[in-house]
Amino acid sequence: MRQWHRRLGIFAAVFMFFIALTGALLQGQMMLGGSGGPPGAGGPGAPAGPAASAGVGGAAGAGGAPAGPPPVSDAQVQALLASSLAGAHRQSPGALMGIELRLNGAPTAEVVVAEPTMRRIRLDARTGAPLDDASKPGHRDWHGVLLDLHRGAFAGATGQWISLACGVVLTVLSVTGLVVYLQLWRRRRANKQPAFVW
């Protein structure tokens, strides 16, 4: 068992380090700087910008705080969503993976498509028109680059198979590592050294 654990560990070490590093960078970027959008307009869980954090309604808040954005009706949201989807289909033939509407200030939409690797398209939610170079084929923002590296998509199907294999190997290493540890612990206990950590 220890021999299999050692062989698999040597085989997977470089790939696992790469996946762990890109995963940590992705998590750090999402926590600190959003998901590749403009400052103050991060992904889910990112801190809201000044306009988004203000209360809903036209009146100023308590203590003279700036007034929040006016409320948006369901019909307006549906219209923005429809124009954003139409704009995304004009920009990319890829399958839709996700969409995020931002209603603070000028309404914008960030659409994630797969063609075959994922990329983000930033659009004017009112017209569906692209807002920056993120809509151009081949363009990757930093989040998209990290995601492609983490998933192995930069190497096509081969990279994705390697990524899958690394996930399987990590599971096997966890099981074989536990087995090896239990074997060592039993030997130590037989020698009157029953500590779990040494």
C-alpha positions in Angstrom: 0.0 0.0 0.0 2.8 2.4 0.9 4.5 1.7 -2.5 1.3 2.6 -4.4 0.9 5.7 -2.3 4.4 6.8 -3.1 4.2 6.0 -6.8 0.9 7.9 -7.3 2.1 10.8 -5.2 5.2 11.2 -7.4 3.1 11.0 -10.6 0.5 13.5 -9.4 2.7 16.0 -7.5 3.4 18.5 -10.2 -0.2 18.5 -11.5 -1.7 18.7 -8.0 0.6 21.6 -7.1 -0.6 23.4 -10.3 -4.2 22.8 -9.6 -3.9 23.8 -6.0 -2.1 27.0 -6.9 -4.6 28.1 -9.6 -7.4 27.2 -7.3 -6.0 29.4 -4.5 -5.5 32.3 -6.9 -9.1 31.9 -8.2 -10.4 32.0 -4.6 -8.2 34.9 -3.7 -9.3 36.9 -6.7 -13.0 36.2 -6.1 -12.7 37.2 -2.4 -10.5 40.3 -2.9 -11.2 41.6 -6.4 -14.5 40.2 -7.8 -14.6 37.9 -10.8 -12.9 40.0 -13.5 -15.4 42.9 -13.7 -14.9 46.5 -12.9 -14.0 47.6 -9.4 -16.8 47.5 -7.0 -18.8 45.1 -9.2 -17.4 41.7 -8.1 -19.1 38.4 -8.3 -21.4 36.8 -5.8 -20.1 37.4 -2.3 -18.0 40.4 -3.4 -18.5 43.7 -1.4 -21.2 45.8 -2.9 -20.3 49.2 -4.5 -21.6 52.5 -3.1 -24.7 52.5 -5.2 -25.5 48.9 -4.6 -25.1 49.2 -0.8 -27.5 52.2 -0.5 -31.1 51.6 0.5 -33.8 51.1 -2.1 -36.0 54.1 -2.7 -35.7 57.8 -3.7 -35.3 59.4 -0.3 -32.0 60.0 1.4 -31.2 57.5 4.2 -30.8 58.4 7.9 -28.0 60.8 8.8 -28.0 62.3 5.3 -26.7 59.2 3.5 -27.0 59.2 -0.3 -30.2 58.0 -1.7 -30.3 54.5 -3.2 -31.2 53.6 -6.7 -34.9 53.7 -7.7 -36.6 50.3 -7.5 -36.7 48.2 -10.6 -39.9 46.4 -11.6 -40.1 42.7 -12.6 -41.0 43.8 -16.1 -37.9 46.0 -16.4 -35.7 43.1 -15.1 -37.2 40.7 -17.7 -36.6 43.2 -20.5 -33.0 43.7 -19.4 -32.5 40.0 -19.2 -34.0 39.4 -22.7 -31.8 42.1 -24.3 -28.7 40.7 -22.5 -29.4 37.2 -23.7 -30.0 38.4 -27.3 -26.7 40.3 -27.2 -24.8 37.3 -25.8 -26.2 35.1 -28.6 -25.0 37.7 -31.2 -21.5 37.7 -29.7 -21.0 34.0 -29.2 -22.5 30.7 -30.5 -21.4 29.0 -27.3 -23.7 27.4 -24.7 -24.9 29.8 -22.0 -23.3 28.9 -18.6 -24.5 31.8 -16.4 -25.6 35.4 -16.4 -25.4 38.2 -13.8 -27.3 41.4 -14.1 -26.0 44.5 -12.3 -28.6 47.2 -11.8 -26.7 49.9 -9.9 -25.9 52.8 -12.2 -26.1 51.9 -15.9 -27.4 48.3 -16.1 -24.8 45.8 -17.3 -24.8 42.1 -17.7 -21.9 39.6 -17.5 -22.6 36.4 -19.4 -20.5 33.3 -19.2 -20.4 31.1 -22.4 -18.6 27.9 -23.3 -17.1 27.8 -26.8 -15.6 25.2 -25.9 -13.8 26.8 -23.0 -15.6 29.4 -20.9 -15.3 33.1 -21.4 -17.1 36.2 -20.1 -19.0 38.7 -22.2 -19.8 42.1 -20.6 -22.8 43.8 -22.1 -25.0 46.9 -21.9 -28.1 45.2 -20.4 -30.4 47.7 -22.1 -29.2 47.2 -25.7 -27.1 43.9 -25.5 -24.1 45.8 -27.0 -20.6 44.7 -25.9 -19.0 47.1 -23.4 -15.3 46.1 -23.7 -12.9 43.7 -25.3 -14.1 40.9 -23.1 -16.6 40.2 -25.9 -14.0 39.6 -28.5 -13.3 35.9 -29.4 -10.0 34.8 -27.9 -10.0 37.4 -25.2 -9.6 36.2 -21.6 -9.7 38.3 -18.5 -7.6 37.2 -15.6 -10.4 35.2 -14.1 -11.0 33.4 -17.3 -7.3 32.6 -17.7 -7.1 31.2 -14.2 -10.2 29.2 -14.7 -8.9 27.6 -17.9 -5.6 26.8 -16.2 -7.3 25.3 -13.2 -9.6 23.1 -15.3 -6.9 22.2 -17.8 -9.1 23.6 -20.6 -6.0 25.4 -22.1 -4.8 22.0 -23.3 -8.1 21.0 -24.7 -9.6 17.5 -24.0 -6.2 16.2 -22.9 -5.9 18.9 -20.2 -9.4 18.2 -18.9 -8.7 14.4 -18.7 -5.5 15.2 -16.7 -7.5 17.4 -14.4 -10.0 14.6 -13.9 -7.3 12.0 -13.3 -5.7 14.3 -10.7 -9.0 14.4 -8.9 -9.2 10.6 -8.9 -5.6 10.3 -7.8 -6.1 12.8 -4.9 -9.0 10.6 -3.7 -6.8 7.5 -3.9 -3.9 9.2 -2.1 -6.3 10.2 0.7 -7.4 6.6 1.2 -4.0 5.0 0.9 -2.5 7.7 3.1 -5.0 6.9 5.8 -4.3 3.1 5.5 -0.6 3.7 5.7 -1.0 5.9 8.8 -3.2 3.3 10.5 -0.6 0.6 9.8 2.1 2.8 11.4 -0.1 3.7 14.3 -0.8 0.0 15.1 2.9 -0.8 15.0 3.6 2.1 17.4 0.8 1.0 19.7 2.2 -2.5 19.8 5.5 -0.9 20.8 3.7 1.1 23.6 3.8 4.3 21.6 0.0 5.0 21.1 0.2 8.7 20.3 -1.8 9.7 17.3 0.7 12.4 16.2 4.4 11.9 16.2 
